[in-house]
Amino acid sequence: MADRDDLAALLAAPPTATRRPTVPALEDVLFRPFPMLDHGFVRVIDYMGDDAAIVQAARVSYGAGTRSVSDDRGLIRYLMRHRHSTPFEMCEMKLHIKLPIFIARQWIRHRTANVNEYSARYSILDREFYLPSPEHLALQSSTNRQGRGDVVTSETAAEVLHLLRRDAEQTYATYEHLLNDEGPGAPVDPGLPQLARELARMNLTLNTYTQWYWKCDLHNLLHFLSLRIDHHAQYEIRVYAEQIGALVASWVPLAWEAFRDYRLGASTLSAAEIAVVRAALTGQDVEAALAASPLSAREKREFRARFLEG
Protein backbone atom coordinates (compact mmCIF):
# COMPACT_ATOMS: atom_id res chain seq x y z
CA MET A 1 0.00 0.00 0.00
CA ALA A 2 1.03 3.61 -0.56
CA ASP A 3 1.34 4.25 3.18
CA ARG A 4 4.66 2.36 3.21
CA ASP A 5 6.23 5.01 0.99
CA ASP A 6 4.61 7.76 3.06
CA LEU A 7 6.02 6.22 6.24
CA ALA A 8 9.53 6.01 4.78
CA ALA A 9 9.34 9.67 3.78
CA LEU A 10 8.17 10.71 7.24
CA LEU A 11 10.91 8.78 9.00
CA ALA A 12 13.56 10.17 6.66
CA ALA A 13 12.42 13.79 6.98
CA PRO A 14 14.72 16.03 9.05
CA PRO A 15 13.30 17.31 12.36
CA THR A 16 11.79 20.79 12.34
CA ALA A 17 11.67 23.41 15.06
CA THR A 18 8.36 24.16 16.74
CA ARG A 19 7.12 26.48 19.47
CA ARG A 20 4.39 24.17 20.61
CA PRO A 21 4.91 21.87 23.61
CA THR A 22 6.36 18.49 22.71
CA VAL A 23 6.91 15.28 24.67
CA PRO A 24 10.35 13.74 24.01
CA ALA A 25 9.21 10.21 24.84
CA LEU A 26 6.47 10.43 22.22
CA GLU A 27 8.62 12.25 19.69
CA ASP A 28 11.01 9.30 19.83
CA VAL A 29 8.30 6.90 18.59
CA LEU A 30 6.46 9.22 16.21
CA PHE A 31 5.56 7.40 12.95
CA ARG A 32 7.10 4.14 14.26
CA PRO A 33 4.75 1.16 13.71
CA PHE A 34 4.26 -1.15 16.68
CA PRO A 35 3.35 -4.63 15.35
CA MET A 36 -0.01 -6.02 16.46
CA LEU A 37 -1.40 -9.54 15.98
CA ASP A 38 0.01 -11.09 12.77
CA HIS A 39 -0.21 -8.23 10.23
CA GLY A 40 -1.50 -5.22 12.17
CA PHE A 41 0.17 -2.21 13.72
CA VAL A 42 -0.38 0.99 15.70
CA ARG A 43 1.63 4.15 15.16
CA VAL A 44 1.35 7.73 16.37
CA ILE A 45 0.97 10.23 13.52
CA ASP A 46 0.49 13.40 15.55
CA TYR A 47 -0.52 14.68 18.97
CA MET A 48 -1.47 17.91 20.68
CA GLY A 49 -0.92 18.90 24.29
CA ASP A 50 0.69 17.27 27.31
CA ASP A 51 0.12 17.09 31.07
CA ALA A 52 0.75 20.83 31.30
CA ALA A 53 -2.04 21.50 28.80
CA ILE A 54 -4.51 19.73 31.09
CA VAL A 55 -3.41 21.84 34.04
CA GLN A 56 -3.50 25.05 32.01
CA ALA A 57 -7.04 24.37 30.81
CA ALA A 58 -8.23 23.50 34.30
CA ARG A 59 -6.83 26.64 35.86
CA VAL A 60 -8.46 28.81 33.20
CA SER A 61 -11.73 26.98 33.69
CA TYR A 62 -11.87 26.77 37.47
CA GLY A 63 -9.77 29.78 38.47
CA ALA A 64 -9.69 30.25 42.21
CA GLY A 65 -11.29 26.86 42.70
CA THR A 66 -7.97 25.12 42.08
CA ARG A 67 -5.67 27.41 44.08
CA SER A 68 -5.63 25.00 46.98
CA VAL A 69 -4.00 22.39 44.74
CA SER A 70 -0.29 23.04 45.04
CA ASP A 71 1.13 21.06 42.14
CA ASP A 72 0.27 19.79 38.66
CA ARG A 73 0.13 16.16 39.73
CA GLY A 74 -2.29 16.94 42.55
CA LEU A 75 -4.54 18.96 40.25
CA ILE A 76 -4.64 16.25 37.58
CA ARG A 77 -5.47 13.65 40.18
CA TYR A 78 -8.20 15.92 41.55
CA LEU A 79 -9.68 16.34 38.08
CA MET A 80 -9.62 12.60 37.40
CA ARG A 81 -10.98 11.72 40.83
CA HIS A 82 -13.92 14.12 40.52
CA ARG A 83 -14.55 13.36 36.83
CA HIS A 84 -13.86 16.84 35.48
CA SER A 85 -13.51 15.81 31.87
CA THR A 86 -13.12 18.97 29.80
CA PRO A 87 -9.46 19.71 30.73
CA PHE A 88 -8.51 16.26 29.36
CA GLU A 89 -10.26 17.10 26.09
CA MET A 90 -7.54 19.71 25.43
CA CYS A 91 -5.14 16.91 24.47
CA GLU A 92 -5.51 14.85 21.28
CA MET A 93 -3.71 11.94 19.64
CA LYS A 94 -3.90 10.80 16.02
CA LEU A 95 -3.08 7.17 15.32
CA HIS A 96 -2.66 5.10 12.17
CA ILE A 97 -4.01 1.63 12.88
CA LYS A 98 -4.08 -1.55 10.82
CA LEU A 99 -6.53 -4.11 12.16
CA PRO A 100 -8.87 -6.95 11.12
CA ILE A 101 -12.26 -5.79 9.86
CA PHE A 102 -14.17 -7.60 12.61
CA ILE A 103 -12.19 -5.70 15.26
CA ALA A 104 -12.69 -2.43 13.37
CA ARG A 105 -16.45 -2.97 13.50
CA GLN A 106 -16.28 -3.50 17.25
CA TRP A 107 -13.95 -0.50 17.66
CA ILE A 108 -16.15 1.90 15.67
CA ARG A 109 -18.88 1.54 18.30
CA HIS A 110 -16.87 4.15 20.22
CA ARG A 111 -18.37 7.12 18.41
CA THR A 112 -16.23 9.80 20.02
CA ALA A 113 -13.29 9.92 17.59
CA ASN A 114 -12.62 11.23 14.10
CA VAL A 115 -12.09 8.28 11.76
CA ASN A 116 -11.02 7.96 8.15
CA GLU A 117 -10.81 4.37 6.90
CA TYR A 118 -8.90 2.97 3.93
CA SER A 119 -11.33 2.92 1.00
CA ALA A 120 -11.78 -0.40 -0.76
CA ARG A 121 -14.02 1.47 -3.22
CA TYR A 122 -10.95 3.37 -4.40
CA SER A 123 -8.03 1.01 -3.67
CA ILE A 124 -7.40 -2.73 -3.59
CA LEU A 125 -7.03 -4.39 -0.20
CA ASP A 126 -3.85 -6.34 0.54
CA ARG A 127 -3.93 -10.11 0.68
CA GLU A 128 -3.62 -10.14 4.45
CA PHE A 129 -5.96 -11.72 6.95
CA TYR A 130 -5.83 -12.46 10.67
CA LEU A 131 -5.32 -16.01 11.89
CA PRO A 132 -5.32 -16.44 15.68
CA SER A 133 -2.58 -18.29 17.50
CA PRO A 134 -3.80 -21.71 18.70
CA GLU A 135 -3.74 -20.58 22.35
CA HIS A 136 -6.30 -17.90 21.51
CA LEU A 137 -8.83 -20.31 20.03
CA ALA A 138 -11.44 -21.11 22.64
CA LEU A 139 -14.93 -22.49 23.06
CA GLN A 140 -17.93 -20.29 23.75
CA SER A 141 -18.08 -19.32 27.42
CA SER A 142 -20.86 -20.99 29.40
CA THR A 143 -21.28 -17.92 31.64
CA ASN A 144 -20.61 -14.98 29.29
CA ARG A 145 -22.48 -14.77 26.00
CA GLN A 146 -19.85 -12.36 24.64
CA GLY A 147 -16.76 -14.22 25.79
CA ARG A 148 -14.52 -17.24 25.42
CA GLY A 149 -14.29 -20.28 27.61
CA ASP A 150 -11.79 -23.11 27.63
CA VAL A 151 -9.04 -23.25 25.00
CA VAL A 152 -9.72 -25.87 22.31
CA THR A 153 -7.55 -28.95 21.86
CA SER A 154 -4.57 -28.83 19.52
CA GLU A 155 -6.41 -31.06 17.04
CA THR A 156 -9.42 -28.73 17.00
CA ALA A 157 -7.16 -25.67 16.71
CA ALA A 158 -5.44 -27.15 13.66
CA GLU A 159 -8.80 -27.83 12.00
CA VAL A 160 -10.14 -24.34 12.79
CA LEU A 161 -7.01 -22.63 11.45
CA HIS A 162 -7.14 -24.75 8.29
CA LEU A 163 -10.75 -23.71 7.68
CA LEU A 164 -10.09 -20.02 8.40
CA ARG A 165 -7.05 -19.95 6.11
CA ARG A 166 -8.86 -21.84 3.35
CA ASP A 167 -11.88 -19.54 3.40
CA ALA A 168 -9.79 -16.36 3.51
CA GLU A 169 -7.56 -17.48 0.62
CA GLN A 170 -10.53 -18.63 -1.42
CA THR A 171 -12.50 -15.42 -0.99
CA TYR A 172 -9.45 -13.29 -1.76
CA ALA A 173 -8.85 -15.33 -4.93
CA THR A 174 -12.46 -14.59 -5.92
CA TYR A 175 -11.86 -10.90 -5.12
CA GLU A 176 -8.85 -10.85 -7.46
CA HIS A 177 -10.80 -12.69 -10.15
CA LEU A 178 -13.67 -10.19 -10.00
CA LEU A 179 -11.30 -7.22 -10.03
CA ASN A 180 -9.32 -8.49 -13.05
CA ASP A 181 -6.68 -5.96 -12.01
CA GLU A 182 -3.03 -6.97 -11.70
CA GLY A 183 -1.85 -3.41 -11.03
CA PRO A 184 -0.82 -0.34 -13.04
CA GLY A 185 0.20 -1.16 -16.62
CA ALA A 186 -0.84 -4.82 -16.41
CA PRO A 187 -3.06 -6.09 -19.24
CA VAL A 188 -6.71 -6.81 -18.55
CA ASP A 189 -7.88 -10.29 -19.42
CA PRO A 190 -10.87 -9.74 -21.75
CA GLY A 191 -12.22 -13.14 -20.80
CA LEU A 192 -12.70 -12.14 -17.17
CA PRO A 193 -15.03 -9.57 -15.58
CA GLN A 194 -13.63 -6.32 -14.26
CA LEU A 195 -16.17 -5.70 -11.54
CA ALA A 196 -16.27 -2.38 -9.71
CA ARG A 197 -14.07 -2.40 -6.62
CA GLU A 198 -16.99 -1.39 -4.42
CA LEU A 199 -18.73 -4.62 -5.45
CA ALA A 200 -15.77 -6.98 -5.66
CA ARG A 201 -14.99 -6.46 -1.97
CA MET A 202 -18.33 -7.76 -0.72
CA ASN A 203 -17.31 -11.39 -0.30
CA LEU A 204 -14.12 -10.81 1.69
CA THR A 205 -13.94 -12.41 5.12
CA LEU A 206 -14.10 -10.30 8.27
CA ASN A 207 -10.56 -11.27 9.23
CA THR A 208 -9.23 -9.30 6.23
CA TYR A 209 -7.15 -6.33 7.34
CA THR A 210 -8.22 -2.74 6.95
CA GLN A 211 -6.58 0.52 8.06
CA TRP A 212 -7.69 3.86 9.39
CA TYR A 213 -6.59 7.13 10.89
CA TRP A 214 -8.18 7.52 14.31
CA LYS A 215 -8.00 10.85 16.17
CA CYS A 216 -9.38 11.16 19.69
CA ASP A 217 -9.18 13.59 22.58
CA LEU A 218 -7.65 12.29 25.78
CA HIS A 219 -10.89 12.16 27.77
CA ASN A 220 -12.60 9.90 25.24
CA LEU A 221 -9.41 7.96 24.59
CA LEU A 222 -9.15 7.08 28.28
CA HIS A 223 -12.79 5.99 28.27
CA PHE A 224 -12.06 3.72 25.31
CA LEU A 225 -9.05 2.26 27.11
CA SER A 226 -10.95 1.73 30.36
CA LEU A 227 -13.32 -0.59 28.48
CA ARG A 228 -10.89 -2.27 26.08
CA ILE A 229 -7.98 -2.89 28.46
CA ASP A 230 -10.35 -4.61 30.85
CA HIS A 231 -9.79 -8.37 31.03
CA HIS A 232 -13.38 -8.94 29.85
CA ALA A 233 -12.61 -7.27 26.51
CA GLN A 234 -11.95 -9.44 23.47
CA TYR A 235 -8.28 -10.40 23.23
CA GLU A 236 -7.77 -8.99 19.73
CA ILE A 237 -8.94 -5.49 20.62
CA ARG A 238 -7.36 -5.64 24.07
CA VAL A 239 -3.84 -5.99 22.69
CA TYR A 240 -4.36 -2.84 20.61
CA ALA A 241 -5.69 -1.01 23.67
CA GLU A 242 -2.71 -2.10 25.78
CA GLN A 243 -0.27 -0.77 23.18
CA ILE A 244 -2.16 2.52 22.91
CA GLY A 245 -2.17 2.69 26.71
CA ALA A 246 1.63 2.40 26.73
CA LEU A 247 1.82 5.29 24.24
CA VAL A 248 -0.53 7.39 26.37
CA ALA A 249 1.57 6.65 29.46
CA SER A 250 4.66 8.05 27.73
CA TRP A 251 2.69 11.06 26.43
CA VAL A 252 0.87 12.23 29.59
CA PRO A 253 2.43 10.30 32.50
CA LEU A 254 0.66 12.27 35.23
CA ALA A 255 -2.75 11.82 33.64
CA TRP A 256 -2.02 8.14 33.04
CA GLU A 257 -1.03 7.64 36.67
CA ALA A 258 -4.30 9.21 37.81
CA PHE A 259 -6.28 7.17 35.26
CA ARG A 260 -4.59 3.97 36.41
CA ASP A 261 -5.41 4.73 40.05
CA TYR A 262 -8.94 6.10 39.71
CA ARG A 263 -10.25 4.15 36.69
CA LEU A 264 -8.30 1.00 35.84
CA GLY A 265 -7.52 0.06 39.42
CA ALA A 266 -10.71 1.41 40.97
CA SER A 267 -14.20 0.07 41.52
CA THR A 268 -17.42 2.08 41.56
CA LEU A 269 -19.95 1.25 44.24
CA SER A 270 -23.71 1.60 44.04
CA ALA A 271 -25.67 3.04 46.92
CA ALA A 272 -26.68 -0.47 48.02
CA GLU A 273 -23.07 -1.67 47.89
CA ILE A 274 -21.94 1.30 49.99
CA ALA A 275 -24.52 0.29 52.58
CA VAL A 276 -23.01 -3.23 52.68
CA VAL A 277 -19.49 -1.81 53.10
CA ARG A 278 -20.68 0.50 55.90
CA ALA A 279 -22.31 -2.41 57.64
CA ALA A 280 -19.08 -4.42 57.41
CA LEU A 281 -17.02 -1.49 58.74
CA THR A 282 -19.25 -1.29 61.82
CA GLY A 283 -18.62 -4.96 62.59
CA GLN A 284 -21.68 -6.54 60.98
CA ASP A 285 -21.43 -9.82 59.08
CA VAL A 286 -20.85 -9.09 55.38
CA GLU A 287 -22.89 -12.04 54.15
CA ALA A 288 -25.79 -11.03 56.36
CA ALA A 289 -25.58 -7.48 55.03
CA LEU A 290 -25.51 -8.80 51.46
CA ALA A 291 -28.49 -11.05 52.12
CA ALA A 292 -30.46 -8.09 53.48
CA SER A 293 -29.50 -5.79 50.61
CA PRO A 294 -31.66 -5.22 47.50
CA LEU A 295 -28.77 -6.31 45.24
CA SER A 296 -29.55 -8.93 42.62
CA ALA A 297 -27.91 -12.35 42.74
CA ARG A 298 -25.51 -11.31 39.97
CA GLU A 299 -24.61 -8.07 41.77
CA LYS A 300 -23.89 -10.05 44.93
CA ARG A 301 -21.61 -12.42 43.02
CA GLU A 302 -19.76 -9.46 41.50
CA PHE A 303 -19.43 -7.80 44.93
CA ARG A 304 -17.90 -10.97 46.38
CA ALA A 305 -15.53 -11.29 43.44
CA ARG A 306 -14.32 -7.71 43.88
CA PHE A 307 -13.99 -7.53 47.67
CA LEU A 308 -14.21 -10.93 49.31
CA GLU A 309 -12.40 -13.34 47.00
CA GLY A 310 -8.65 -13.43 46.42
GIGIPE-V67049 format. One record per helix or strand of 3 or more residues. SS is the DSSP state (a for helix, b for strand). FROM is the first residue (numbers start at 1). TO is the last residue. Records with the same first field share a line. If there is no record, write none. Layout:
BEGIN
SS=FROM-TO  FROM-TO
END
This chain:
BEGIN
a=3-12  24-27  51-66  72-81  86-90  101-107  134-136  154-179  197-203  218-228  235-251  253-264  271-281  286-292  297-307
b=34-36  40-48  92-100  114-117  138-140  148-151  208-217
END
